[in-house]
Structures are given as structure tokens and as C-alpha cells.
Amino acid sequence: MKQVTIVGAGVMGRSIAYTAVQHGFLVIITDQSEQALTNAEQFIATEAEKALRRGKIVEDDVHRITQRVTYTVSLEEACKNADLVIEAVLEDIALKIKLFQQFDRLCKQDAILATNTSTMSPTEIAAQTERPEKCIAMHFFNPAHKMKLVEIIRGLDTSDETFEQVKQVAETLNKETVEVNEFPGFVTSRMNGLIGNEAMNLVMEGVASVEDVDKAMKFGLNHPMGPLELADLVGLDTRLRNMTYLYETLGETYRPCPLLVKYVKAGRLGRKSGRGFYTYDER
């Protein structure tokens, strides 16, 4: 595999793109938003400069990284020569299905189509294409260029060849992989969703403050980041979509915390809006 196309230039998409170009792939990022593409280009250039200052790469690597990424609003242009397409858009099953139908039409026959979903069914998404054996889920973690894990989830018809090719790509990206049998939420999202939701319930019920809930998890259970800090990083709207899907598919245990619903209605979406469970300055 030589060319990887990333569909969606948001936080996850641009981070996956940076990871791929770091490890020698030609990368195309596509998004309907010109601003999102500009932000992605700035992000990749900034991360490369940071790596240079830390001595992780040399000057020639900075040039190589920035020159091997193409940015386009044209999905057709992005897909036509792709060996692997990774969709990294909102957790909206209808949107993902629509995109996979377009990928199926625009990509060459041997291209693999992957979704970066954290909760949703690769079987359902793949069934809307003419190549379900070439469809799979690759669940990266935020930020993708720093986090080591990729969950690889087969759909019902995913071939062994597709699985092995995707696993090889993940290993080329210097990631650890786990193979997951498809079930809503996979492994990490089911566990993390419950932890975060219960943390929100604790705050709502007045058991402890936001800061103390996070402090308890970091110093008591050795979590690198508190669950409320993490929810702000992921985006509270994204977390609500995930929890709603898990609630609809797995039942009452995953009912979204009312405080989460209230914050999203108020526009408190976490870091990206400047306010969630914490308040953030412009930095």
C-alpha cells in the first residue's frame, strides 16, 4: 500500500494523516470545508516542527512530511488512486453509509475501505457497498499520532486478506493492535463510555467536584487523564452521540447522563468550544 486517503479533516482525520505521512505513506486529506483543510495543513506543519525541535526527525523529514500530503475538497480526486480509504467523520451512521457508497463507486476495485468509528457497525456500513469483504473498522485513538492502540474490527463479510493488510498498515504506523469481534462499542468505547458517564453522574449528584473526580481517577487508578478531561478533549457532542448509540443498541446501562445532554444543549462542547466540564483559554 502506498496511498492512504483520509476523509474528514477534523481532529481525528488530521492526526491519522500525520501518522500515516510520518511513516512513509502518500496521503490525501479531503473535506467539504476549506477551513478544515487549512487547519489540517497547519496542524501537520506544526507537529513536524515540534518533532524537529525535539530531535525526533531532521530537517529533510519536515520537508518530506509536508510535501507528501495533498489537500482537496474533491472526494473523487481523493479516492481515485487510493489503496486504503480511512473515513474519519462524525459518528453518524447515515453519513458514514452515504460516504461508503461513494467510496465504492469512486475507488479502484482492490481498495480497502475503513471506518474510524468508535462504536458503530462495520457490517451495517459495509452492506451498503458492493465490496463488503474489503470493508473494515480501524479505530484510532485521540491524538492518533501519539496513542499506541488501533482496534481492528471485522464486519461479517470482511476477508482474512483485508484484515491482515489493515493490521500490517497499523503495524507500519508503529501501533499496537487488538482484533475485536463486532459488537456495539467494541472494547474501549464500551468501557470508557461507562467510566465517563458515571463520572458525570457523580458530578451531577454532588458526590465530588469535576476536579476531584478526575484527580481520584488519575491518582487512585493511575489513569493518565481524568474521564471528564478526556470527554472535553473528545468533544461532549461526540461523546453524546456515542452514548446515545450505545444506549439504543445495548440498553439502559448506557443511558447518557442528563448533565451531558444539558451541556451539549448549552453549547458547552469541551475544548473545541472553549468550555465543557472545564473552561479553556485561547491557548
Short mmCIF file of the C-alpha atoms (twelve columns), coordinates in Angstrom:
data_MODEL
# 
_entry.id   MODEL 
# 
loop_
_atom_site.group_PDB 
_atom_site.id 
_atom_site.type_symbol 
_atom_site.label_atom_id 
_atom_site.label_alt_id 
_atom_site.label_comp_id 
_atom_site.label_asym_id 
_atom_site.label_seq_id 
_atom_site.Cartn_x 
_atom_site.Cartn_y 
_atom_site.Cartn_z 
_atom_site.pdbx_PDB_model_num 
ATOM 1   C CA . MET A 1   0.000   0.000   0.000  1 
ATOM 2   C CA . LYS A 2   1.291   3.420   -0.970 1 
ATOM 3   C CA . GLN A 3   -1.566  5.937   -0.908 1 
ATOM 4   C CA . VAL A 4   -3.865  6.485   2.053  1 
ATOM 5   C CA . THR A 5   -6.855  8.781   1.721  1 
ATOM 6   C CA . ILE A 6   -8.324  10.328  4.867  1 
ATOM 7   C CA . VAL A 7   -11.918 11.518  4.593  1 
ATOM 8   C CA . GLY A 8   -12.583 14.160  7.218  1 
ATOM 9   C CA . ALA A 9   -10.004 16.798  8.191  1 
ATOM 10  C CA . GLY A 10  -11.101 17.257  11.791 1 
ATOM 11  C CA . VAL A 11  -9.178  16.419  14.939 1 
ATOM 12  C CA . MET A 12  -9.011  12.681  14.243 1 
ATOM 13  C CA . GLY A 13  -8.585  12.857  10.487 1 
ATOM 14  C CA . ARG A 14  -5.639  15.244  10.519 1 
ATOM 15  C CA . SER A 15  -3.940  13.287  13.305 1 
ATOM 16  C CA . ILE A 16  -4.311  9.981   11.421 1 
ATOM 17  C CA . ALA A 17  -2.991  11.721  8.295  1 
ATOM 18  C CA . TYR A 18  0.083   12.979  10.160 1 
ATOM 19  C CA . THR A 19  0.729   9.486   11.487 1 
ATOM 20  C CA . ALA A 20  0.484   7.975   8.001  1 
ATOM 21  C CA . VAL A 21  2.747   10.505  6.298  1 
ATOM 22  C CA . GLN A 22  5.313   10.174  9.107  1 
ATOM 23  C CA . HIS A 23  5.646   6.503   8.260  1 
ATOM 24  C CA . GLY A 24  6.126   6.857   4.529  1 
ATOM 25  C CA . PHE A 25  2.645   6.814   3.005  1 
ATOM 26  C CA . LEU A 26  1.432   9.268   0.408  1 
ATOM 27  C CA . VAL A 27  -1.594  10.927  1.986  1 
ATOM 28  C CA . ILE A 28  -4.584  12.781  0.600  1 
ATOM 29  C CA . ILE A 29  -6.938  14.538  3.004  1 
ATOM 30  C CA . THR A 30  -10.380 15.508  1.781  1 
ATOM 31  C CA . ASP A 31  -13.105 17.518  3.454  1 
ATOM 32  C CA . GLN A 32  -16.011 19.660  2.285  1 
ATOM 33  C CA . SER A 33  -14.659 22.521  4.383  1 
ATOM 34  C CA . GLU A 34  -11.738 24.549  3.012  1 
ATOM 35  C CA . GLN A 35  -11.142 25.864  6.546  1 
ATOM 36  C CA . ALA A 36  -10.869 22.331  7.918  1 
ATOM 37  C CA . LEU A 37  -8.278  21.518  5.257  1 
ATOM 38  C CA . THR A 38  -6.323  24.690  6.085  1 
ATOM 39  C CA . ASN A 39  -6.412  23.771  9.772  1 
ATOM 40  C CA . ALA A 40  -5.194  20.263  8.946  1 
ATOM 41  C CA . GLU A 41  -2.300  21.628  6.876  1 
ATOM 42  C CA . GLN A 42  -1.288  23.962  9.703  1 
ATOM 43  C CA . PHE A 43  -1.558  21.116  12.230 1 
ATOM 44  C CA . ILE A 44  0.704   18.793  10.217 1 
ATOM 45  C CA . ALA A 45  3.309   21.521  9.652  1 
ATOM 46  C CA . THR A 46  3.254   22.446  13.360 1 
ATOM 47  C CA . GLU A 47  3.603   18.840  14.533 1 
ATOM 48  C CA . ALA A 48  6.515   18.283  12.157 1 
ATOM 49  C CA . GLU A 49  8.269   21.388  13.512 1 
ATOM 50  C CA . LYS A 50  7.703   20.199  17.080 1 
ATOM 51  C CA . ALA A 51  9.210   16.819  16.218 1 
ATOM 52  C CA . LEU A 52  12.216  18.592  14.663 1 
ATOM 53  C CA . ARG A 53  12.772  20.689  17.804 1 
ATOM 54  C CA . ARG A 54  12.609  17.567  19.962 1 
ATOM 55  C CA . GLY A 55  15.190  15.852  17.770 1 
ATOM 56  C CA . LYS A 56  12.771  13.153  16.639 1 
ATOM 57  C CA . ILE A 57  13.250  13.995  12.961 1 
ATOM 58  C CA . VAL A 58  15.710  16.003  10.831 1 
ATOM 59  C CA . GLU A 59  15.100  18.994  8.565  1 
ATOM 60  C CA . ASP A 60  14.718  16.829  5.454  1 
ATOM 61  C CA . ASP A 61  11.939  14.885  7.194  1 
ATOM 62  C CA . VAL A 62  9.952   18.087  7.739  1 
ATOM 63  C CA . HIS A 63  10.060  18.806  4.027  1 
ATOM 64  C CA . ARG A 64  9.188   15.207  3.163  1 
ATOM 65  C CA . ILE A 65  6.216   15.183  5.526  1 
ATOM 66  C CA . THR A 66  4.717   18.438  4.315  1 
ATOM 67  C CA . GLN A 67  5.268   17.620  0.627  1 
ATOM 68  C CA . ARG A 68  3.698   14.156  0.749  1 
ATOM 69  C CA . VAL A 69  0.250   15.362  1.850  1 
ATOM 70  C CA . THR A 70  -2.335  16.659  -0.628 1 
ATOM 71  C CA . TYR A 71  -5.452  18.581  0.440  1 
ATOM 72  C CA . THR A 72  -8.617  18.625  -1.649 1 
ATOM 73  C CA . VAL A 73  -12.355 19.231  -1.407 1 
ATOM 74  C CA . SER A 74  -12.863 16.767  -4.271 1 
ATOM 75  C CA . LEU A 75  -13.826 13.333  -2.977 1 
ATOM 76  C CA . GLU A 76  -13.400 11.899  -6.473 1 
ATOM 77  C CA . GLU A 77  -9.826  13.167  -6.734 1 
ATOM 78  C CA . ALA A 78  -9.028  11.866  -3.246 1 
ATOM 79  C CA . CYS A 79  -10.390 8.381   -3.907 1 
ATOM 80  C CA . LYS A 80  -9.356  7.545   -7.455 1 
ATOM 81  C CA . ASN A 81  -5.847  6.204   -6.667 1 
ATOM 82  C CA . ALA A 82  -6.295  5.266   -3.010 1 
ATOM 83  C CA . ASP A 83  -5.097  1.886   -1.758 1 
ATOM 84  C CA . LEU A 84  -6.737  2.485   1.623  1 
ATOM 85  C CA . VAL A 85  -9.500  4.949   2.496  1 
ATOM 86  C CA . ILE A 86  -9.995  5.822   6.167  1 
ATOM 87  C CA . GLU A 87  -13.242 7.628   6.955  1 
ATOM 88  C CA . ALA A 88  -12.954 9.906   9.993  1 
ATOM 89  C CA . VAL A 89  -16.198 11.890  10.108 1 
ATOM 90  C CA . LEU A 90  -18.904 12.366  12.745 1 
ATOM 91  C CA . GLU A 91  -20.400 9.341   14.485 1 
ATOM 92  C CA . ASP A 92  -23.479 9.401   12.288 1 
ATOM 93  C CA . ILE A 93  -24.380 6.060   10.714 1 
ATOM 94  C CA . ALA A 94  -26.357 7.630   7.852  1 
ATOM 95  C CA . LEU A 95  -23.415 9.884   6.939  1 
ATOM 96  C CA . LYS A 96  -20.951 7.004   7.062  1 
ATOM 97  C CA . ILE A 97  -23.170 4.803   4.870  1 
ATOM 98  C CA . LYS A 98  -23.554 7.607   2.321  1 
ATOM 99  C CA . LEU A 99  -19.797 8.086   2.172  1 
ATOM 100 C CA . PHE A 100 -19.062 4.368   1.810  1 
ATOM 101 C CA . GLN A 101 -21.480 4.188   -1.106 1 
ATOM 102 C CA . GLN A 102 -19.491 6.995   -2.723 1 
ATOM 103 C CA . PHE A 103 -16.162 5.315   -1.945 1 
ATOM 104 C CA . ASP A 104 -17.435 2.118   -3.527 1 
ATOM 105 C CA . ARG A 105 -18.215 3.974   -6.738 1 
ATOM 106 C CA . LEU A 106 -15.085 6.168   -6.840 1 
ATOM 107 C CA . CYS A 107 -12.305 3.840   -5.613 1 
ATOM 108 C CA . LYS A 108 -10.487 1.186   -7.594 1 
ATOM 109 C CA . GLN A 109 -11.734 -2.357  -7.082 1 
ATOM 110 C CA . ASP A 110 -8.920  -3.534  -4.810 1 
ATOM 111 C CA . ALA A 111 -9.032  -0.510  -2.469 1 
ATOM 112 C CA . ILE A 112 -9.810  -1.217  1.182  1 
ATOM 113 C CA . LEU A 113 -12.460 0.939   2.842  1 
ATOM 114 C CA . ALA A 114 -12.055 1.540   6.582  1 
ATOM 115 C CA . THR A 115 -14.151 3.454   9.081  1 
ATOM 116 C CA . ASN A 116 -12.632 5.046   12.161 1 
ATOM 117 C CA . THR A 117 -15.884 4.615   14.071 1 
ATOM 118 C CA . SER A 118 -15.593 4.091   17.810 1 
ATOM 119 C CA . THR A 119 -18.982 2.447   18.268 1 
ATOM 120 C CA . MET A 120 -20.845 1.671   15.055 1 
ATOM 121 C CA . SER A 121 -21.298 -1.473  12.982 1 
ATOM 122 C CA . PRO A 122 -18.812 -2.049  10.144 1 
ATOM 123 C CA . THR A 123 -21.163 -4.795  8.940  1 
ATOM 124 C CA . GLU A 124 -24.040 -2.342  8.514  1 
ATOM 125 C CA . ILE A 125 -21.788 0.168   6.765  1 
ATOM 126 C CA . ALA A 126 -20.157 -2.442  4.501  1 
ATOM 127 C CA . ALA A 127 -23.500 -3.940  3.497  1 
ATOM 128 C CA . GLN A 128 -24.283 -0.780  1.540  1 
ATOM 129 C CA . THR A 129 -21.313 -1.397  -0.784 1 
ATOM 130 C CA . GLU A 130 -20.509 -3.940  -3.485 1 
ATOM 131 C CA . ARG A 131 -17.305 -4.919  -1.648 1 
ATOM 132 C CA . PRO A 132 -18.197 -5.877  1.945  1 
ATOM 133 C CA . GLU A 133 -15.184 -8.196  2.022  1 
ATOM 134 C CA . LYS A 134 -12.975 -5.110  1.562  1 
ATOM 135 C CA . CYS A 135 -14.576 -3.107  4.399  1 
ATOM 136 C CA . ILE A 136 -13.375 -2.967  7.999  1 
ATOM 137 C CA . ALA A 137 -13.169 -0.684  11.047 1 
ATOM 138 C CA . MET A 138 -9.861  0.842   12.197 1 
ATOM 139 C CA . HIS A 139 -10.482 2.623   15.485 1 
ATOM 140 C CA . PHE A 140 -7.647  5.054   16.206 1 
ATOM 141 C CA . PHE A 141 -7.433  6.967   19.483 1 
ATOM 142 C CA . ASN A 142 -7.116  10.681  20.066 1 
ATOM 143 C CA . PRO A 143 -4.494  12.002  19.388 1 
ATOM 144 C CA . ALA A 144 -3.769  9.330   16.790 1 
ATOM 145 C CA . HIS A 145 -0.124  10.320  16.281 1 
ATOM 146 C CA . LYS A 146 0.601   9.730   19.991 1 
ATOM 147 C CA . MET A 147 -1.764  6.965   21.116 1 
ATOM 148 C CA . LYS A 148 -0.426  3.463   20.515 1 
ATOM 149 C CA . LEU A 149 -3.592  1.409   20.020 1 
ATOM 150 C CA . VAL A 150 -5.695  0.652   16.961 1 
ATOM 151 C CA . GLU A 151 -8.753  -1.558  17.404 1 
ATOM 152 C CA . ILE A 152 -9.390  -3.572  14.237 1 
ATOM 153 C CA . ILE A 153 -12.971 -4.744  13.872 1 
ATOM 154 C CA . ARG A 154 -14.094 -7.148  11.169 1 
ATOM 155 C CA . GLY A 155 -17.513 -6.855  9.606  1 
ATOM 156 C CA . LEU A 156 -19.453 -10.042 8.975  1 
ATOM 157 C CA . ASP A 157 -18.021 -10.401 5.459  1 
ATOM 158 C CA . THR A 158 -14.552 -8.888  5.986  1 
ATOM 159 C CA . SER A 159 -11.989 -11.186 4.385  1 
ATOM 160 C CA . ASP A 160 -8.912  -12.525 6.154  1 
ATOM 161 C CA . GLU A 161 -6.800  -10.839 3.478  1 
ATOM 162 C CA . THR A 162 -8.339  -7.428  4.258  1 
ATOM 163 C CA . PHE A 163 -7.815  -7.924  7.979  1 
ATOM 164 C CA . GLU A 164 -4.152  -8.875  7.515  1 
ATOM 165 C CA . GLN A 165 -3.494  -5.939  5.178  1 
ATOM 166 C CA . VAL A 166 -5.019  -3.473  7.628  1 
ATOM 167 C CA . LYS A 167 -3.133  -4.999  10.539 1 
ATOM 168 C CA . GLN A 168 0.102   -4.639  8.551  1 
ATOM 169 C CA . VAL A 169 -0.677  -0.985  7.869  1 
ATOM 170 C CA . ALA A 170 -1.307  -0.373  11.585 1 
ATOM 171 C CA . GLU A 171 1.980   -2.060  12.475 1 
ATOM 172 C CA . THR A 172 3.777   0.055   9.861  1 
ATOM 173 C CA . LEU A 173 2.343   3.055   11.702 1 
ATOM 174 C CA . ASN A 174 4.043   1.685   14.833 1 
ATOM 175 C CA . LYS A 175 0.735   0.862   16.513 1 
ATOM 176 C CA . GLU A 176 -0.312  -1.983  18.762 1 
ATOM 177 C CA . THR A 177 -3.442  -3.722  17.508 1 
ATOM 178 C CA . VAL A 178 -6.258  -5.724  19.021 1 
ATOM 179 C CA . GLU A 179 -8.703  -7.798  16.997 1 
ATOM 180 C CA . VAL A 180 -12.292 -7.236  18.081 1 
ATOM 181 C CA . ASN A 181 -15.371 -9.239  17.200 1 
ATOM 182 C CA . GLU A 182 -18.030 -6.772  16.166 1 
ATOM 183 C CA . PHE A 183 -20.410 -5.679  18.905 1 
ATOM 184 C CA . PRO A 184 -21.628 -2.125  19.629 1 
ATOM 185 C CA . GLY A 185 -18.885 -0.081  21.273 1 
ATOM 186 C CA . PHE A 186 -16.207 -2.726  20.659 1 
ATOM 187 C CA . VAL A 187 -13.899 -2.937  23.730 1 
ATOM 188 C CA . THR A 188 -12.599 0.500   24.620 1 
ATOM 189 C CA . SER A 189 -15.659 2.616   23.850 1 
ATOM 190 C CA . ARG A 190 -17.926 0.389   25.930 1 
ATOM 191 C CA . MET A 191 -15.609 0.608   28.930 1 
ATOM 192 C CA . ASN A 192 -14.672 4.252   28.503 1 
ATOM 193 C CA . GLY A 193 -18.261 5.307   27.886 1 
ATOM 194 C CA . LEU A 194 -19.351 3.779   31.192 1 
ATOM 195 C CA . ILE A 195 -16.491 5.349   33.136 1 
ATOM 196 C CA . GLY A 196 -17.094 8.805   31.670 1 
ATOM 197 C CA . ASN A 197 -20.848 8.596   32.101 1 
ATOM 198 C CA . GLU A 198 -20.520 7.567   35.755 1 
ATOM 199 C CA . ALA A 199 -18.044 10.418  36.342 1 
ATOM 200 C CA . MET A 200 -20.660 12.831  35.010 1 
ATOM 201 C CA . ASN A 201 -23.313 11.278  37.267 1 
ATOM 202 C CA . LEU A 202 -21.020 11.779  40.271 1 
ATOM 203 C CA . VAL A 203 -20.700 15.483  39.446 1 
ATOM 204 C CA . MET A 204 -24.440 15.847  38.784 1 
ATOM 205 C CA . GLU A 205 -25.283 14.175  42.112 1 
ATOM 206 C CA . GLY A 206 -22.856 16.392  44.029 1 
ATOM 207 C CA . VAL A 207 -20.677 13.473  45.156 1 
ATOM 208 C CA . ALA A 208 -17.473 15.287  44.178 1 
ATOM 209 C CA . SER A 209 -16.294 18.219  42.093 1 
ATOM 210 C CA . VAL A 210 -15.162 17.887  38.475 1 
ATOM 211 C CA . GLU A 211 -11.548 18.371  39.543 1 
ATOM 212 C CA . ASP A 212 -11.735 15.835  42.366 1 
ATOM 213 C CA . VAL A 213 -13.427 13.165  40.227 1 
ATOM 214 C CA . ASP A 214 -10.617 13.463  37.698 1 
ATOM 215 C CA . LYS A 215 -7.966  13.602  40.427 1 
ATOM 216 C CA . ALA A 216 -9.349  10.434  42.016 1 
ATOM 217 C CA . MET A 217 -9.122  8.517   38.737 1 
ATOM 218 C CA . LYS A 218 -5.626  9.787   37.920 1 
ATOM 219 C CA . PHE A 219 -4.016  9.234   41.304 1 
ATOM 220 C CA . GLY A 220 -6.201  6.427   42.624 1 
ATOM 221 C CA . LEU A 221 -6.481  4.272   39.497 1 
ATOM 222 C CA . ASN A 222 -3.448  5.594   37.596 1 
ATOM 223 C CA . HIS A 223 -5.412  6.882   34.595 1 
ATOM 224 C CA . PRO A 224 -3.228  9.261   32.533 1 
ATOM 225 C CA . MET A 225 -6.169  11.652  32.115 1 
ATOM 226 C CA . GLY A 226 -9.345  12.099  34.118 1 
ATOM 227 C CA . PRO A 227 -12.593 10.943  32.450 1 
ATOM 228 C CA . LEU A 228 -14.037 14.453  32.384 1 
ATOM 229 C CA . GLU A 229 -10.848 15.930  30.932 1 
ATOM 230 C CA . LEU A 230 -10.988 13.200  28.304 1 
ATOM 231 C CA . ALA A 231 -14.633 13.904  27.489 1 
ATOM 232 C CA . ASP A 232 -13.772 17.579  26.952 1 
ATOM 233 C CA . LEU A 233 -10.913 16.565  24.665 1 
ATOM 234 C CA . VAL A 234 -13.043 14.198  22.602 1 
ATOM 235 C CA . GLY A 235 -15.921 16.694  22.451 1 
ATOM 236 C CA . LEU A 236 -19.073 16.425  24.520 1 
ATOM 237 C CA . ASP A 237 -21.242 16.348  21.396 1 
ATOM 238 C CA . THR A 238 -19.222 13.400  20.100 1 
ATOM 239 C CA . ARG A 239 -19.483 11.668  23.469 1 
ATOM 240 C CA . LEU A 240 -23.251 12.209  23.499 1 
ATOM 241 C CA . ARG A 241 -23.624 10.702  20.020 1 
ATOM 242 C CA . ASN A 242 -21.591 7.688   21.109 1 
ATOM 243 C CA . MET A 243 -23.562 7.185   24.306 1 
ATOM 244 C CA . THR A 244 -26.882 7.597   22.512 1 
ATOM 245 C CA . TYR A 245 -25.892 4.898   20.027 1 
ATOM 246 C CA . LEU A 246 -24.773 2.562   22.824 1 
ATOM 247 C CA . TYR A 247 -27.981 3.254   24.747 1 
ATOM 248 C CA . GLU A 248 -30.064 2.425   21.667 1 
ATOM 249 C CA . THR A 249 -28.140 -0.781  20.946 1 
ATOM 250 C CA . LEU A 250 -27.117 -2.067  24.389 1 
ATOM 251 C CA . GLY A 251 -29.789 -0.719  26.716 1 
ATOM 252 C CA . GLU A 252 -30.326 1.186   29.928 1 
ATOM 253 C CA . THR A 253 -26.797 0.807   31.292 1 
ATOM 254 C CA . TYR A 254 -25.621 3.294   28.664 1 
ATOM 255 C CA . ARG A 255 -28.298 5.972   29.074 1 
ATOM 256 C CA . PRO A 256 -26.452 9.315   28.633 1 
ATOM 257 C CA . CYS A 257 -26.047 11.336  31.814 1 
ATOM 258 C CA . PRO A 258 -28.596 14.217  31.874 1 
ATOM 259 C CA . LEU A 259 -25.762 16.637  32.660 1 
ATOM 260 C CA . LEU A 260 -24.028 15.664  29.406 1 
ATOM 261 C CA . VAL A 261 -27.244 16.291  27.476 1 
ATOM 262 C CA . LYS A 262 -27.671 19.679  29.181 1 
ATOM 263 C CA . TYR A 263 -24.085 20.770  28.430 1 
ATOM 264 C CA . VAL A 264 -24.415 19.892  24.743 1 
ATOM 265 C CA . LYS A 265 -27.702 21.805  24.509 1 
ATOM 266 C CA . ALA A 266 -25.935 24.806  26.058 1 
ATOM 267 C CA . GLY A 267 -23.103 24.622  23.520 1 
ATOM 268 C CA . ARG A 268 -20.544 23.537  26.101 1 
ATOM 269 C CA . LEU A 269 -18.757 21.040  23.886 1 
ATOM 270 C CA . GLY A 270 -15.356 20.893  25.586 1 
ATOM 271 C CA . ARG A 271 -12.038 22.149  24.301 1 
ATOM 272 C CA . LYS A 272 -13.287 22.964  20.822 1 
ATOM 273 C CA . SER A 273 -15.890 25.439  22.141 1 
ATOM 274 C CA . GLY A 274 -13.738 26.772  24.981 1 
ATOM 275 C CA . ARG A 275 -15.964 25.377  27.708 1 
ATOM 276 C CA . GLY A 276 -17.153 21.961  28.829 1 
ATOM 277 C CA . PHE A 277 -16.544 20.489  32.258 1 
ATOM 278 C CA . TYR A 278 -13.553 22.851  32.309 1 
ATOM 279 C CA . THR A 279 -13.030 26.332  30.856 1 
ATOM 280 C CA . TYR A 280 -10.205 26.815  28.330 1 
ATOM 281 C CA . ASP A 281 -8.412  29.939  27.208 1 
ATOM 282 C CA . GLU A 282 -7.396  30.540  23.602 1 
ATOM 283 C CA . ARG A 283 -4.188  28.550  24.025 1 
# 
